[in-house]
């Protein structure tokens, strides 16, 4: 049975809004969802993959900072019964209150069901449909949904009050072998049945092996290729990035970009290359106009170069061998990151063809903006 309005208000159970026949029985908790409390979360993942081909993708460790907006979520308790337990998580030891709290704290759970004395929890990808019932059935479900801060919502037929979709947002990052993802879901009424649709926005996809986060919540998906014998041209490197990742050569802007690629090349590629000295292809080709006047202020700025990916807006974090006007040969019009043993990598302007000098371009750095990999499902 549902607890009555005079039940003790234990602090562990204040995340609950209870409804019977569309009328609130008791509101017993209102506070910000846990991911609203933590403004930044660090991710660290490390694994190693080799392709069967000569051009190998090597992983990489990454550390990213992810920002989240505040969200107020509550567990809405209503009469209802799921129509399937096929993908559900069944726990026979938790009490009902513990079941509710466990679902509330879970990164993936969106609903808990009191099946007699058994706790049944449903992640966002496990719900097919839920029948709306009455107190006669004594079957209770608890939906995790957005709600007004500090109060339970009002209306009929919770949680889809007055035929308005209930919504929720999840952030999932607890599985190190999977990409972090945002999940947005909608609970809607279809006759006497509740159904749910959701969309998943992954930080990166399987084509990439690393993630670099930015302070504003955006990020960069990264991967690199290497050839221990040949030398990549700019065009060939761009083709690799396009064909294998649907990305481009990496446009490096933030210190974190340089640090990530430096760490990966040193840690994972140097042991595989025949030399610790190499150029690494990156995004940036000098414009045709600036090839005649490379030393002008405009030509020494990002405006003097074209970028296949998101434009580089500043060279502030570029550690140059000389400066952006470097042009030892007429072919020296493409940006490279220079690795020279244990020295800090520096940016230079070298040949766009594979015949670079004095070093070869054994490495290509690829990237694409993160958080654009969406999957939508509607029941």
C-alpha positions as a printed Julia matrix, in Angstrom:
379×3 Matrix{Float64}:
  0.0    0.0     0.0
  1.02   3.61   -0.43
  2.28   5.35    2.66
 -0.08   7.96    4.03
  0.61  11.66    4.38
  1.46  11.33    8.05
  4.23   8.79    7.56
  7.62   9.71    9.14
  9.65  11.97    6.85
 12.97  10.15    6.97
 15.66  12.11    5.12
 16.56   9.18    2.86
 13.11   9.17    1.29
 12.5   12.81    0.49
 12.86  12.31   -3.27
  9.37  10.88   -3.59
  6.13  12.32   -4.96
  3.18   9.98   -4.49
 -0.01  10.02   -6.52
 -3.21   8.02   -6.45
 -5.82   8.48   -9.16
 -3.91  11.59  -10.24
 -4.03  13.31   -6.83
 -0.85  13.9    -4.78
 -0.79  11.9    -1.55
  2.47  13.2    -0.1
  5.6   14.94   -1.29
  8.54  13.79    0.76
 11.71  15.06   -0.83
 12.92  17.81   -3.08
 16.55  18.4    -3.87
 18.78  18.73   -6.85
 19.66  15.58   -8.69
 23.17  14.43   -7.86
 24.74  15.36  -11.19
 23.66  18.94  -10.64
 25.8   19.05   -7.52
 29.01  18.16   -9.33
 29.85  20.75  -11.93
 32.81  18.92  -13.36
 33.57  15.23  -13.55
 36.89  13.83  -14.67
 36.94  10.84  -16.97
 39.94   8.6   -17.33
 39.97   5.68  -19.72
 42.88   3.67  -20.95
 42.87   0.79  -23.4
 44.84  -0.42  -26.41
 43.62  -1.51  -29.84
 45.48  -2.56  -32.96
 43.95  -2.91  -36.41
 45.08  -5.78  -38.63
 46.41  -3.31  -41.14
 49.64  -1.41  -41.26
 47.86   1.83  -40.42
 47.06   1.15  -36.82
 44.83   3.02  -34.47
 46.36   3.23  -31.04
 44.68   4.23  -27.96
 45.22   6.47  -25.66
 44.35   7.67  -22.28
 42.13  10.61  -21.87
 40.96  13.0   -19.25
 37.98  15.19  -19.82
 35.98  17.68  -17.86
 32.26  17.56  -18.38
 29.88  20.26  -17.24
 26.26  19.68  -16.39
 23.32  21.91  -15.76
 21.37  21.62  -12.57
 18.35  19.36  -12.69
 15.65  18.67  -10.13
 14.38  15.11  -10.44
 11.94  13.19   -8.32
 10.51   9.71   -8.13
  6.81   9.83   -9.05
  4.94   6.94   -7.4
  1.78   5.83   -9.2
 -0.32   2.72   -9.68
  1.06   0.78  -12.63
  2.49  -2.5   -13.85
  5.23  -3.06  -16.46
  4.32  -5.38  -19.3
  7.72  -7.08  -19.4
 10.64  -7.91  -17.12
 12.84  -9.18  -19.93
 15.56  -6.53  -19.53
 14.79  -5.53  -15.97
 17.16  -5.7   -13.0
 15.67  -7.84  -10.23
 16.82  -7.49   -6.64
 15.23  -9.63   -3.94
 17.08  -8.09   -0.99
 16.22  -4.39   -1.2
 13.24  -2.95    0.6
 10.87  -0.83   -1.48
 12.3    2.4    -0.13
 15.82   1.17   -0.83
 14.69   0.15   -4.3
 13.43   3.68   -4.98
 16.64   5.25   -3.69
 18.8    2.86   -5.69
 16.97   3.72   -8.9
 17.15   7.41   -8.09
 20.91   7.26   -7.58
 21.55   5.04  -10.6
 22.88   6.73  -13.72
 20.7    4.6   -16.02
 17.57   3.68  -14.06
 14.34   5.52  -14.91
 11.72   3.37  -13.16
 11.35   1.02  -10.2
  8.51  -1.45   -9.7
  7.26  -2.95   -6.47
  6.45  -6.51   -7.54
  5.09  -7.89   -4.26
  8.22  -7.71   -2.09
 10.66  -7.78   -5.0
 12.52  -4.74   -6.29
 12.48  -4.53  -10.09
 14.42  -1.69  -11.73
 14.36  -0.57  -15.35
 17.1    1.26  -17.17
 16.17   3.7   -19.91
 16.62   1.05  -22.63
 14.62  -1.66  -20.86
 11.07  -0.28  -20.79
  8.55  -1.44  -23.38
  5.26  -0.25  -21.85
  3.61   0.15  -18.45
 -0.1   -0.43  -17.89
 -1.94   2.14  -15.79
 -3.68   0.34  -12.92
 -5.55   1.21   -9.72
 -5.19   0.49   -6.03
 -7.03  -2.79   -6.57
 -3.88  -4.23   -8.14
 -1.59  -2.82   -5.43
  1.15  -2.58   -8.06
  3.3    0.54   -7.71
  5.84   1.99  -10.11
  8.17   4.9    -9.4
  9.17   7.01  -12.41
 12.27   9.21  -12.26
 11.27  12.47  -13.93
 11.94  16.19  -14.0
  9.85  18.2   -11.56
  9.55  21.77  -10.28
 12.26  22.65   -7.79
 11.08  22.19   -4.24
  7.63  20.78   -4.98
  5.69  18.01   -6.63
  3.88  18.84   -9.87
  0.11  19.18   -9.96
 -2.46  17.8   -12.35
 -4.19  14.57  -13.26
 -2.8   11.25  -14.4
  0.75  11.45  -13.05
  3.45  11.37  -14.28
  1.99  12.55  -17.62
  0.11  15.39  -15.98
 -2.86  16.6   -18.01
 -1.6   14.62  -21.03
  1.76  16.42  -21.04
  4.83  14.27  -21.55
  7.01  13.69  -18.5
 10.7   14.2   -19.18
 14.03  13.23  -17.69
 17.73  13.56  -18.34
 20.52  11.16  -17.45
 24.28  11.35  -17.67
 25.99   7.97  -17.9
 29.74   7.57  -17.55
 30.32   4.82  -15.0
 31.35   2.13  -17.53
 34.99   2.81  -18.48
 34.8    0.74  -21.68
 31.87   2.76  -23.05
 31.63   6.35  -24.16
 30.0    8.82  -21.81
 26.49   9.73  -22.93
 23.57  12.01  -22.25
 20.1   10.44  -22.33
 16.94  12.51  -22.76
 13.67  10.64  -22.37
  9.95  11.3   -22.65
  7.18   9.36  -20.95
  3.85   9.65  -22.71
  0.37   8.21  -22.33
 -1.06   5.97  -25.05
 -4.57   5.13  -23.89
 -4.24   3.29  -20.6
 -0.56   2.54  -21.19
  2.56   4.6   -20.55
  5.32   4.37  -23.12
  8.74   5.94  -23.32
 10.95   7.35  -26.06
 14.53   8.43  -25.62
 17.53   9.81  -27.43
 21.15   9.08  -26.58
 23.92  11.53  -27.37
 27.32   9.85  -27.12
 30.48  11.84  -26.56
 32.26   9.85  -29.29
 31.74   6.67  -31.29
 33.71   3.52  -32.09
 35.77   5.27  -34.76
 37.6    7.2   -32.06
 39.77   6.1   -29.22
 40.05   9.16  -27.03
 38.17  12.16  -25.71
 39.48  15.57  -24.67
 37.02  17.67  -22.69
 36.76  21.44  -22.58
 35.75  23.62  -19.66
 32.54  24.68  -21.43
 31.3   21.08  -21.68
 32.23  20.57  -25.32
 34.95  18.17  -26.33
 37.05  16.59  -29.04
 37.02  12.95  -30.16
 40.53  11.87  -31.07
 42.48   9.09  -32.74
 45.79   8.88  -34.53
 47.29   6.79  -37.32
 50.88   5.93  -37.95
 53.08   4.39  -40.61
 56.5    3.34  -39.39
 58.0    3.33  -42.89
 56.18   5.81  -45.13
 55.52   9.53  -44.84
 51.99  10.93  -44.9
 51.11  13.82  -47.16
 48.52  16.34  -46.01
 45.94  15.05  -48.51
 46.58  11.39  -47.64
 46.27  12.17  -43.94
 43.0   13.97  -44.52
 41.72  10.96  -46.46
 42.65   8.64  -43.58
 40.72  10.78  -41.14
 37.71  10.97  -43.44
 37.58   7.31  -44.43
 38.29   5.77  -41.04
 36.58   8.23  -38.69
 34.44  10.59  -40.8
 36.48  13.33  -39.15
 39.32  15.59  -40.25
 42.89  16.25  -39.3
 42.94  17.59  -35.76
 42.72  21.33  -35.36
 44.65  21.94  -32.16
 43.54  24.9   -30.06
 43.66  24.22  -26.34
 46.68  23.13  -24.28
 44.74  19.94  -23.5
 44.77  19.04  -27.19
 48.54  19.28  -27.41
 49.0   17.47  -24.1
 46.74  14.59  -25.12
 48.44  13.94  -28.43
 51.91  14.4   -26.95
 51.18  11.85  -24.26
 49.73   9.36  -26.69
 52.46   9.6   -29.29
 55.16   9.26  -26.66
 53.46   6.47  -24.75
 51.92   4.39  -27.52
 53.5    5.31  -30.84
 57.17   5.85  -30.05
 57.59   2.15  -29.12
 56.16   1.2   -32.53
 57.94   3.73  -34.71
 61.5    3.16  -35.86
 62.42   6.68  -34.82
 61.47   9.06  -31.98
 61.65  11.94  -34.44
 58.64  12.58  -36.64
 56.23  15.13  -37.98
 52.6   14.59  -37.05
 50.04  15.89  -39.54
 47.49  18.3   -38.12
 44.84  20.56  -39.63
 45.93  23.79  -41.27
 47.08  24.73  -44.79
 48.36  28.16  -45.74
 46.0   30.08  -48.03
 47.01  30.64  -51.63
 47.2   34.4   -51.1
 49.49  34.07  -48.08
 51.97  31.87  -49.89
 53.25  35.02  -51.56
 53.27  37.1   -48.36
 53.72  34.71  -45.41
 55.24  37.34  -43.11
 52.29  39.74  -42.98
 50.38  39.96  -39.71
 47.25  38.43  -41.23
 49.16  35.58  -42.84
 50.88  34.77  -39.54
 47.49  34.51  -37.83
 44.86  31.74  -38.17
 43.34  33.83  -40.99
 46.39  32.94  -43.05
 45.44  29.25  -43.04
 42.44  27.18  -44.09
 41.1   24.43  -41.85
 39.1   21.41  -42.98
 37.58  20.92  -39.53
 36.34  23.49  -37.02
 38.43  26.62  -37.59
 41.36  27.28  -35.3
 40.67  30.74  -33.92
 43.94  31.43  -32.14
 47.59  30.43  -32.18
 47.94  31.5   -28.56
 48.85  28.01  -27.39
 51.11  27.18  -30.33
 54.75  26.57  -29.42
 56.43  27.38  -32.73
 59.8   26.18  -34.0
 60.15  29.69  -35.46
 56.79  31.29  -36.24
 53.77  30.93  -38.54
 55.65  32.52  -41.46
 58.12  29.61  -41.77
 58.62  28.67  -45.42
 61.97  27.06  -46.15
 60.68  25.64  -49.46
 57.76  26.63  -51.7
 55.93  23.47  -50.54
 56.13  24.42  -46.86
 52.5   25.4   -46.37
 51.04  22.78  -44.01
 51.09  22.75  -40.22
 52.79  19.85  -38.47
 53.54  18.97  -34.87
 57.24  18.2   -34.53
 58.26  15.37  -32.19
 61.98  15.3   -31.44
 62.91  12.68  -28.87
 61.93  13.91  -25.4
 61.7   17.58  -26.3
 58.37  19.35  -26.01
 56.59  19.1   -29.39
 56.55  22.28  -31.44
 54.45  23.48  -34.36
 56.09  24.17  -37.7
 55.05  24.8   -41.3
 56.37  22.03  -43.53
 55.72  20.47  -46.93
 52.22  19.37  -47.81
 53.52  16.45  -49.87
 54.92  13.27  -48.36
 58.46  14.36  -49.19
 59.04  16.43  -46.06
 62.46  17.36  -44.75
 64.4   16.83  -42.58
 61.87  14.49  -40.89
 59.15  12.26  -42.3
 55.49  12.54  -41.34
 54.87   9.14  -39.76
 51.81  10.23  -37.77
 48.41  11.71  -38.61
 46.27  13.24  -35.86
 42.5   13.03  -36.44
 39.54  14.46  -34.57
 35.93  15.56  -34.71
 33.78  17.6   -32.31
 32.29  15.46  -29.54
 28.65  15.11  -28.5
 27.12  14.77  -31.95
 26.47  11.02  -32.05
 22.74  10.61  -31.51
 20.54   7.54  -31.37
 16.77   7.93  -31.1
 14.32   5.21  -30.07
 10.54   5.45  -29.87
  8.49   2.59  -28.41
